[in-house]
Amino acid sequence: MRTIVIEHHSDVAVLQLCGELDADTTRQLQATLVELLERQVPRIVVDLTGLKFCDSVGLSSFITSKQVIAARGGWLSFAGANPFLGQLMETVGLGRYFAIFPEVDDAIAAAQL
């Protein structure tokens, strides 16, 4: 898996994930999230467009980050999930805790409101 962080404005980071997120690659995601969570107010859009597969271990990294994000007044949202990932996220109930958008631009626009 490959992670790329792109800055949009000074307060929103887009985290692009490419490849497969599973037990073997989740450490890379966690390391990137740790860096992003060091921001005073973490505002993160996770771009899932290039992510081909994700298991429960990968999803748990986002869930465990939520406490830090919420404590600092920030947020994390998802965008661009393929049908498999979209269904997986709904099945495990992530839609109750995180905003899920069809496109990255939609998530960034929502952040500006």
N, CA, C and O atoms as a GROMACS GRO file, in nm:
protein
  452
    1MET      N    1   0.085  -0.117   0.000
    1MET     CA    2   0.000   0.000   0.000
    1MET      C    3   0.089   0.123   0.000
    1MET      O    4   0.199   0.123   0.055
    2ARG      N    5   0.040   0.227  -0.063
    2ARG     CA    6   0.110   0.355  -0.068
    2ARG      C    7   0.021   0.462  -0.007
    2ARG      O    8  -0.100   0.465  -0.033
    3THR      N    9   0.079   0.550   0.073
    3THR     CA   10   0.005   0.663   0.130
    3THR      C   11   0.067   0.792   0.080
    3THR      O   12   0.189   0.806   0.075
    4ILE      N   13  -0.017   0.886   0.043
    4ILE     CA   14   0.027   1.017  -0.003
    4ILE      C   15  -0.058   1.121   0.068
    4ILE      O   16  -0.181   1.111   0.069
    5VAL      N   17   0.007   1.222   0.126
    5VAL     CA   18  -0.066   1.330   0.192
    5VAL      C   19  -0.057   1.453   0.103
    5VAL      O   20   0.052   1.497   0.065
    6ILE      N   21  -0.174   1.508   0.072
    6ILE     CA   22  -0.184   1.629  -0.010
    6ILE      C   23  -0.253   1.736   0.074
    6ILE      O   24  -0.357   1.710   0.134
    7GLU      N   25  -0.195   1.854   0.078
    7GLU     CA   26  -0.254   1.964   0.154
    7GLU      C   27  -0.355   2.039   0.068
    7GLU      O   28  -0.326   2.074  -0.047
    8HIS      N   29  -0.472   2.064   0.123
    8HIS     CA   30  -0.573   2.149   0.060
    8HIS      C   31  -0.600   2.261   0.157
    8HIS      O   32  -0.648   2.238   0.268
    9HIS      N   33  -0.570   2.379   0.115
    9HIS     CA   34  -0.575   2.493   0.206
    9HIS      C   35  -0.478   2.460   0.320
    9HIS      O   36  -0.406   2.361   0.310
   10SER      N   37  -0.475   2.534   0.421
   10SER     CA   38  -0.378   2.506   0.526
   10SER      C   39  -0.432   2.414   0.635
   10SER      O   40  -0.357   2.367   0.720
   11ASP      N   41  -0.562   2.388   0.631
   11ASP     CA   42  -0.619   2.313   0.743
   11ASP      C   43  -0.678   2.178   0.708
   11ASP      O   44  -0.728   2.109   0.797
   12VAL      N   45  -0.675   2.137   0.583
   12VAL     CA   46  -0.732   2.008   0.543
   12VAL      C   47  -0.622   1.926   0.474
   12VAL      O   48  -0.558   1.972   0.379
   13ALA      N   49  -0.603   1.805   0.522
   13ALA     CA   50  -0.509   1.712   0.459
   13ALA      C   51  -0.589   1.603   0.390
   13ALA      O   52  -0.682   1.547   0.448
   14VAL      N   53  -0.553   1.573   0.266
   14VAL     CA   54  -0.613   1.461   0.195
   14VAL      C   55  -0.512   1.347   0.199
   14VAL      O   56  -0.399   1.361   0.154
   15LEU      N   57  -0.555   1.236   0.255
   15LEU     CA   58  -0.471   1.117   0.265
   15LEU      C   59  -0.515   1.018   0.157
   15LEU      O   60  -0.620   0.955   0.168
   16GLN      N   61  -0.432   1.006   0.053
   16GLN     CA   62  -0.463   0.912  -0.055
   16GLN      C   63  -0.407   0.776  -0.020
   16GLN      O   64  -0.290   0.763   0.017
   17LEU      N   65  -0.491   0.673  -0.032
   17LEU     CA   66  -0.449   0.536  -0.009
   17LEU      C   67  -0.455   0.460  -0.141
   17LEU      O   68  -0.556   0.465  -0.211
   18CYS      N   69  -0.348   0.391  -0.173
   18CYS     CA   70  -0.341   0.315  -0.298
   18CYS      C   71  -0.295   0.173  -0.268
   18CYS      O   72  -0.200   0.152  -0.193
   19GLY      N   73  -0.362   0.076  -0.327
   19GLY     CA   74  -0.323  -0.063  -0.308
   19GLY      C   75  -0.418  -0.136  -0.216
   19GLY      O   76  -0.540  -0.122  -0.227
   20GLU      N   77  -0.360  -0.214  -0.123
   20GLU     CA   78  -0.440  -0.295  -0.031
   20GLU      C   79  -0.406  -0.259   0.113
   20GLU      O   80  -0.289  -0.252   0.150
   21LEU      N   81  -0.509  -0.238   0.192
   21LEU     CA   82  -0.493  -0.207   0.334
   21LEU      C   83  -0.538  -0.328   0.414
   21LEU      O   84  -0.657  -0.361   0.418
   22ASP      N   85  -0.442  -0.393   0.477
   22ASP     CA   86  -0.472  -0.514   0.554
   22ASP      C   87  -0.374  -0.526   0.670
   22ASP      O   88  -0.301  -0.431   0.700
   23ALA      N   89  -0.371  -0.639   0.734
   23ALA     CA   90  -0.285  -0.660   0.850
   23ALA      C   91  -0.138  -0.637   0.818
   23ALA      O   92  -0.062  -0.595   0.904
   24ASP      N   93  -0.097  -0.664   0.694
   24ASP     CA   94   0.043  -0.647   0.656
   24ASP      C   95   0.080  -0.501   0.628
   24ASP      O   96   0.197  -0.466   0.637
   25THR      N   97  -0.016  -0.418   0.594
   25THR     CA   98   0.015  -0.280   0.554
   25THR      C   99  -0.039  -0.174   0.650
   25THR      O  100  -0.014  -0.056   0.630
   26THR      N  101  -0.113  -0.215   0.751
   26THR     CA  102  -0.176  -0.118   0.840
   26THR      C  103  -0.076  -0.033   0.919
   26THR      O  104  -0.107   0.080   0.957
   27ARG      N  105   0.044  -0.086   0.944
   27ARG     CA  106   0.145  -0.008   1.016
   27ARG      C  107   0.183   0.118   0.938
   27ARG      O  108   0.207   0.224   0.997
   28GLN      N  109   0.189   0.107   0.808
   28GLN     CA  110   0.219   0.224   0.726
   28GLN      C  111   0.110   0.330   0.740
   28GLN      O  112   0.139   0.449   0.754
   29LEU      N  113  -0.016   0.287   0.738
   29LEU     CA  114  -0.127   0.380   0.758
   29LEU      C  115  -0.120   0.442   0.896
   29LEU      O  116  -0.137   0.563   0.910
   30GLN      N  117  -0.095   0.362   0.998
   30GLN     CA  118  -0.088   0.413   1.134
   30GLN      C  119   0.022   0.517   1.149
   30GLN      O  120   0.003   0.617   1.217
   31ALA      N  121   0.137   0.495   1.086
   31ALA     CA  122   0.246   0.592   1.094
   31ALA      C  123   0.206   0.725   1.030
   31ALA      O  124   0.238   0.831   1.083
   32THR      N  125   0.138   0.719   0.917
   32THR     CA  126   0.092   0.841   0.850
   32THR      C  127  -0.014   0.912   0.935
   32THR      O  128  -0.012   1.034   0.948
   33LEU      N  129  -0.107   0.836   0.992
   33LEU     CA  130  -0.210   0.896   1.078
   33LEU      C  131  -0.148   0.962   1.201
   33LEU      O  132  -0.194   1.068   1.242
   34VAL      N  133  -0.047   0.901   1.259
   34VAL     CA  134   0.019   0.961   1.376
   34VAL      C  135   0.072   1.099   1.340
   34VAL      O  136   0.056   1.194   1.417
   35GLU      N  137   0.134   1.112   1.224
   35GLU     CA  138   0.185   1.242   1.180
   35GLU      C  139   0.071   1.342   1.162
   35GLU      O  140   0.082   1.457   1.206
   36LEU      N  141  -0.037   1.300   1.100
   36LEU     CA  142  -0.150   1.390   1.079
   36LEU      C  143  -0.220   1.427   1.209
   36LEU      O  144  -0.273   1.537   1.222
   37LEU      N  145  -0.220   1.336   1.305
   37LEU     CA  146  -0.286   1.363   1.432
   37LEU      C  147  -0.206   1.458   1.521
   37LEU      O  148  -0.257   1.506   1.622
   38GLU      N  149  -0.082   1.484   1.485
   38GLU     CA  150   0.000   1.580   1.560
   38GLU      C  151  -0.044   1.724   1.534
   38GLU      O  152  -0.006   1.814   1.608
   39ARG      N  153  -0.122   1.745   1.431
   39ARG     CA  154  -0.171   1.880   1.403
   39ARG      C  155  -0.262   1.925   1.516
   39ARG      O  156  -0.329   1.844   1.580
   40GLN      N  157  -0.264   2.054   1.540
   40GLN     CA  158  -0.346   2.106   1.649
   40GLN      C  159  -0.493   2.069   1.629
   40GLN      O  160  -0.559   2.023   1.723
   41VAL      N  161  -0.545   2.089   1.508
   41VAL     CA  162  -0.683   2.050   1.476
   41VAL      C  163  -0.676   1.960   1.353
   41VAL      O  164  -0.672   2.010   1.241
   42PRO      N  165  -0.674   1.827   1.372
   42PRO     CA  166  -0.662   1.737   1.257
   42PRO      C  167  -0.792   1.732   1.175
   42PRO      O  168  -0.897   1.693   1.225
   43ARG      N  169  -0.781   1.771   1.050
   43ARG     CA  170  -0.892   1.763   0.955
   43ARG      C  171  -0.842   1.682   0.837
   43ARG      O  172  -0.757   1.726   0.760
   44ILE      N  173  -0.897   1.562   0.823
   44ILE     CA  174  -0.843   1.466   0.728
   44ILE      C  175  -0.954   1.410   0.639
   44ILE      O  176  -1.057   1.364   0.688
   45VAL      N  177  -0.931   1.415   0.508
   45VAL     CA  178  -1.016   1.346   0.411
   45VAL      C  179  -0.936   1.226   0.361
   45VAL      O  180  -0.826   1.243   0.307
   46VAL      N  181  -0.988   1.107   0.379
   46VAL     CA  182  -0.921   0.986   0.331
   46VAL      C  183  -0.976   0.955   0.193
   46VAL      O  184  -1.093   0.921   0.177
   47ASP      N  185  -0.888   0.966   0.093
   47ASP     CA  186  -0.924   0.938  -0.047
   47ASP      C  187  -0.906   0.789  -0.072
   47ASP      O  188  -0.794   0.739  -0.076
   48LEU      N  189  -1.017   0.719  -0.090
   48LEU     CA  190  -1.016   0.574  -0.109
   48LEU      C  191  -1.018   0.532  -0.256
   48LEU      O  192  -1.028   0.414  -0.286
   49THR      N  193  -1.008   0.628  -0.346
   49THR     CA  194  -1.020   0.599  -0.489
   49THR      C  195  -0.922   0.491  -0.535
   49THR      O  196  -0.959   0.405  -0.615
   50GLY      N  197  -0.799   0.495  -0.486
   50GLY     CA  198  -0.697   0.399  -0.529
   50GLY      C  199  -0.684   0.276  -0.441
   50GLY      O  200  -0.598   0.192  -0.463
   51LEU      N  201  -0.771   0.266  -0.340
   51LEU     CA  202  -0.765   0.151  -0.250
   51LEU      C  203  -0.847   0.038  -0.309
   51LEU      O  204  -0.967   0.053  -0.333
   52LYS      N  205  -0.783  -0.074  -0.331
   52LYS     CA  206  -0.849  -0.188  -0.396
   52LYS      C  207  -0.909  -0.287  -0.296
   52LYS      O  208  -1.003  -0.360  -0.329
   53PHE      N  209  -0.854  -0.291  -0.175
   53PHE     CA  210  -0.901  -0.386  -0.075
   53PHE      C  211  -0.874  -0.329   0.064
   53PHE      O  212  -0.775  -0.258   0.084
   54CYS      N  213  -0.961  -0.360   0.158
   54CYS     CA  214  -0.942  -0.319   0.298
   54CYS      C  215  -1.007  -0.424   0.386
   54CYS      O  216  -1.120  -0.466   0.361
   55ASP      N  217  -0.936  -0.464   0.491
   55ASP     CA  218  -0.995  -0.559   0.586
   55ASP      C  219  -1.026  -0.488   0.717
   55ASP      O  220  -1.004  -0.367   0.730
   56SER      N  221  -1.076  -0.562   0.813
   56SER     CA  222  -1.117  -0.502   0.940
   56SER      C  223  -0.999  -0.443   1.017
   56SER      O  224  -1.017  -0.346   1.091
   57VAL      N  225  -0.881  -0.499   1.002
   57VAL     CA  226  -0.764  -0.445   1.070
   57VAL      C  227  -0.734  -0.305   1.017
   57VAL      O  228  -0.700  -0.215   1.094
   58GLY      N  229  -0.747  -0.287   0.887
   58GLY     CA  230  -0.725  -0.155   0.828
   58GLY      C  231  -0.827  -0.054   0.876
   58GLY      O  232  -0.792   0.058   0.911
   59LEU      N  233  -0.953  -0.094   0.877
   59LEU     CA  234  -1.059  -0.003   0.923
   59LEU      C  235  -1.042   0.034   1.070
   59LEU      O  236  -1.076   0.146   1.109
   60SER      N  237  -0.992  -0.056   1.151
   60SER     CA  238  -0.976  -0.028   1.293
   60SER      C  239  -0.877   0.085   1.319
   60SER      O  240  -0.886   0.152   1.422
   61SER      N  241  -0.783   0.106   1.228
   61SER     CA  242  -0.688   0.218   1.244
   61SER      C  243  -0.760   0.352   1.245
   61SER      O  244  -0.723   0.442   1.320
   62PHE      N  245  -0.862   0.364   1.162
   62PHE     CA  246  -0.939   0.488   1.159
   62PHE      C  247  -1.023   0.504   1.286
   62PHE      O  248  -1.036   0.613   1.341
   63ILE      N  249  -1.079   0.396   1.330
   63ILE     CA  250  -1.165   0.400   1.448
   63ILE      C  251  -1.084   0.439   1.572
   63ILE      O  252  -1.130   0.520   1.653
   64THR      N  253  -0.965   0.383   1.586
   64THR     CA  254  -0.883   0.416   1.703
   64THR      C  255  -0.831   0.560   1.697
   64THR      O  256  -0.801   0.618   1.801
   65SER      N  257  -0.820   0.616   1.579
   65SER     CA  258  -0.776   0.756   1.565
   65SER      C  259  -0.886   0.855   1.600
   65SER      O  260  -0.859   0.972   1.629
   66LYS      N  261  -1.009   0.809   1.597
   66LYS     CA  262  -1.123   0.900   1.617
   66LYS      C  263  -1.118   0.971   1.751
   66LYS      O  264  -1.154   1.089   1.759
   67GLN      N  265  -1.076   0.904   1.857
   67GLN     CA  266  -1.070   0.969   1.989
   67GLN      C  267  -0.977   1.090   1.988
   67GLN      O  268  -1.012   1.196   2.039
   68VAL      N  269  -0.860   1.074   1.929
   68VAL     CA  270  -0.764   1.185   1.923
   68VAL      C  271  -0.820   1.297   1.838
   68VAL      O  272  -0.810   1.414   1.875
   69ILE      N  273  -0.878   1.262   1.725
   69ILE     CA  274  -0.934   1.362   1.635
   69ILE      C  275  -1.045   1.441   1.705
   69ILE      O  276  -1.046   1.564   1.700
   70ALA      N  277  -1.137   1.372   1.769
   70ALA     CA  278  -1.249   1.438   1.836
   70ALA      C  279  -1.201   1.524   1.952
   70ALA      O  280  -1.254   1.634   1.974
   71ALA      N  281  -1.103   1.476   2.027
   71ALA     CA  282  -1.052   1.552   2.142
   71ALA      C  283  -0.989   1.684   2.099
   71ALA      O  284  -0.986   1.779   2.176
   72ARG      N  285  -0.940   1.690   1.977
   72ARG     CA  286  -0.876   1.812   1.927
   72ARG      C  287  -0.968   1.896   1.841
   72ARG      O  288  -0.925   1.994   1.779
   73GLY      N  289  -1.096   1.859   1.837
   73GLY     CA  290  -1.193   1.938   1.761
   73GLY      C  291  -1.184   1.918   1.611
   73GLY      O  292  -1.236   2.000   1.535
   74GLY      N  293  -1.120   1.811   1.568
   74GLY     CA  294  -1.105   1.785   1.424
   74GLY      C  295  -1.206   1.685   1.373
   74GLY      O  296  -1.303   1.652   1.442
   75TRP      N  297  -1.183   1.636   1.254
   75TRP     CA  298  -1.271   1.537   1.194
   75TRP      C  299  -1.194   1.457   1.090
   75TRP      O  300  -1.088   1.498   1.043
   76LEU      N  301  -1.250   1.343   1.056
   76LEU     CA  302  -1.197   1.256   0.952
   76LEU      C  303  -1.315   1.212   0.868
   76LEU      O  304  -1.416   1.167   0.922
   77SER      N  305  -1.302   1.224   0.737
   77SER     CA  306  -1.409   1.178   0.648
   77SER      C  307  -1.347   1.092   0.539
   77SER      O  308  -1.226   1.093   0.517
   78PHE      N  309  -1.433   1.017   0.472
   78PHE     CA  310  -1.390   0.928   0.364
   78PHE      C  311  -1.452   0.972   0.233
   78PHE      O  312  -1.561   1.030   0.230
   79ALA      N  313  -1.381   0.946   0.123
   79ALA     CA  314  -1.434   0.981  -0.009
   79ALA      C  315  -1.382   0.884  -0.114
   79ALA      O  316  -1.272   0.829  -0.102
   80GLY      N  317  -1.464   0.863  -0.216
   80GLY     CA  318  -1.422   0.788  -0.334
   80GLY      C  319  -1.414   0.638  -0.318
   80GLY      O  320  -1.336   0.574  -0.389
   81ALA      N  321  -1.490   0.580  -0.228
   81ALA     CA  322  -1.485   0.436  -0.209
   81ALA      C  323  -1.546   0.362  -0.327
   81ALA      O  324  -1.649   0.402  -0.380
   82ASN      N  325  -1.482   0.252  -0.368
   82ASN     CA  326  -1.540   0.168  -0.472
   82ASN      C  327  -1.659   0.094  -0.410
   82ASN      O  328  -1.676   0.097  -0.288
   83PRO      N  329  -1.742   0.028  -0.490
   83PRO     CA  330  -1.862  -0.038  -0.436
   83PRO      C  331  -1.832  -0.138  -0.323
   83PRO      O  332  -1.907  -0.145  -0.226
   84PHE      N  333  -1.725  -0.215  -0.335
   84PHE     CA  334  -1.690  -0.311  -0.230
   84PHE      C  335  -1.662  -0.239  -0.099
   84PHE      O  336  -1.716  -0.276   0.006
   85LEU      N  337  -1.576  -0.135  -0.104
   85LEU     CA  338  -1.541  -0.064   0.019
   85LEU      C  339  -1.660   0.013   0.076
   85LEU      O  340  -1.678   0.019   0.198
   86GLY      N  341  -1.740   0.071  -0.011
   86GLY     CA  342  -1.859   0.141   0.035
   86GLY      C  343  -1.952   0.048   0.110
   86GLY      O  344  -2.005   0.084   0.215
   87GLN      N  345  -1.972  -0.070   0.058
   87GLN     CA  346  -2.058  -0.169   0.124
   87GLN      C  347  -1.996  -0.215   0.256
   87GLN      O  348  -2.066  -0.231   0.356
   88LEU      N  349  -1.865  -0.238   0.255
   88LEU     CA  350  -1.796  -0.279   0.378
   88LEU      C  351  -1.810  -0.173   0.486
   88LEU      O  352  -1.836  -0.206   0.602
   89MET      N  353  -1.793  -0.047   0.450
   89MET     CA  354  -1.803   0.061   0.547
   89MET      C  355  -1.944   0.072   0.604
   89MET      O  356  -1.961   0.098   0.723
   90GLU      N  357  -2.043   0.053   0.520
   90GLU     CA  358  -2.182   0.055   0.568
   90GLU      C  359  -2.211  -0.066   0.658
   90GLU      O  360  -2.278  -0.052   0.760
   91THR      N  361  -2.160  -0.183   0.619
   91THR     CA  362  -2.184  -0.305   0.695
   91THR      C  363  -2.128  -0.294   0.836
   91THR      O  364  -2.192  -0.338   0.932
   92VAL      N  365  -2.009  -0.237   0.850
   92VAL     CA  366  -1.948  -0.225   0.983
   92VAL      C  367  -1.992  -0.100   1.057
   92VAL      O  368  -1.952  -0.078   1.171
   93GLY      N  369  -2.074  -0.017   0.993
   93GLY     CA  370  -2.132   0.098   1.061
   93GLY      C  371  -2.047   0.224   1.066
   93GLY      O  372  -2.073   0.310   1.149
   94LEU      N  373  -1.948   0.236   0.980
   94LEU     CA  374  -1.864   0.356   0.982
   94LEU      C  375  -1.942   0.483   0.948
   94LEU      O  376  -1.903   0.592   0.989
   95GLY      N  377  -2.050   0.470   0.873
   95GLY     CA  378  -2.131   0.586   0.838
   95GLY      C  379  -2.193   0.655   0.958
   95GLY      O  380  -2.232   0.771   0.949
   96ARG      N  381  -2.201   0.585   1.069
   96ARG     CA  382  -2.254   0.646   1.193
   96ARG      C  383  -2.151   0.734   1.262
   96ARG      O  384  -2.187   0.820   1.342
   97TYR      N  385  -2.023   0.712   1.233
   97TYR     CA  386  -1.917   0.783   1.304
   97TYR      C  387  -1.836   0.877   1.216
   97TYR      O  388  -1.775   0.972   1.266
   98PHE      N  389  -1.836   0.853   1.086
   98PHE     CA  390  -1.758   0.933   0.992
   98PHE      C  391  -1.846   0.972   0.873
   98PHE      O  392  -1.933   0.896   0.831
   99ALA      N  393  -1.822   1.092   0.820
   99ALA     CA  394  -1.890   1.132   0.697
   99ALA      C  395  -1.826   1.058   0.580
   99ALA      O  396  -1.704   1.045   0.572
  100ILE      N  397  -1.910   1.010   0.489
  100ILE     CA  398  -1.862   0.938   0.371
  100ILE      C  399  -1.917   1.009   0.248
  100ILE      O  400  -2.038   1.025   0.233
  101PHE      N  401  -1.827   1.052   0.159
  101PHE     CA  402  -1.864   1.130   0.041
  101PHE      C  403  -1.829   1.053  -0.086
  101PHE      O  404  -1.737   0.972  -0.087
  102PRO      N  405  -1.903   1.079  -0.194
  102PRO     CA  406  -1.872   1.011  -0.320
  102PRO      C  407  -1.739   1.057  -0.381
  102PRO      O  408  -1.669   0.978  -0.444
  103GLU      N  409  -1.705   1.185  -0.363
  103GLU     CA  410  -1.584   1.241  -0.424
  103GLU      C  411  -1.504   1.322  -0.322
  103GLU      O  412  -1.561   1.376  -0.227
  104VAL      N  413  -1.373   1.330  -0.341
  104VAL     CA  414  -1.286   1.408  -0.252
  104VAL      C  415  -1.328   1.554  -0.251
  104VAL      O  416  -1.332   1.616  -0.145
  105ASP      N  417  -1.360   1.610  -0.368
  105ASP     CA  418  -1.400   1.751  -0.374
  105ASP      C  419  -1.525   1.776  -0.290
  105ASP      O  420  -1.539   1.884  -0.231
  106ASP      N  421  -1.615   1.680  -0.285
  106ASP     CA  422  -1.736   1.694  -0.201
  106ASP      C  423  -1.698   1.702  -0.053
  106ASP      O  424  -1.754   1.782   0.021
  107ALA      N  425  -1.604   1.619  -0.012
  107ALA     CA  426  -1.560   1.619   0.128
  107ALA      C  427  -1.490   1.749   0.164
  107ALA      O  428  -1.512   1.803   0.272
  108ILE      N  429  -1.407   1.799   0.074
  108ILE     CA  430  -1.338   1.926   0.099
  108ILE      C  431  -1.438   2.041   0.102
  108ILE      O  432  -1.428   2.130   0.187
  109ALA      N  433  -1.534   2.040   0.012
  109ALA     CA  434  -1.637   2.145   0.010
  109ALA      C  435  -1.718   2.144   0.139
  109ALA      O  436  -1.750   2.251   0.192
  110ALA      N  437  -1.750   2.026   0.190
  110ALA     CA  438  -1.823   2.017   0.316
  110ALA      C  439  -1.741   2.073   0.431
  110ALA      O  440  -1.797   2.127   0.527
  111ALA      N  441  -1.611   2.060   0.423
  111ALA     CA  442  -1.523   2.112   0.528
  111ALA      C  443  -1.523   2.264   0.531
  111ALA      O  444  -1.497   2.324   0.635
  112GLN      N  445  -1.551   2.325   0.418
  112GLN     CA  446  -1.548   2.470   0.408
  112GLN      C  447  -1.677   2.535   0.458
  112GLN      O  448  -1.683   2.657   0.473
  113LEU      N  449  -1.780   2.455   0.484
  113LEU     CA  450  -1.909   2.510   0.529
  113LEU      C  451  -1.905   2.549   0.674
  113LEU      O  452  -2.005   2.597   0.727
   0.00000   0.00000   0.00000
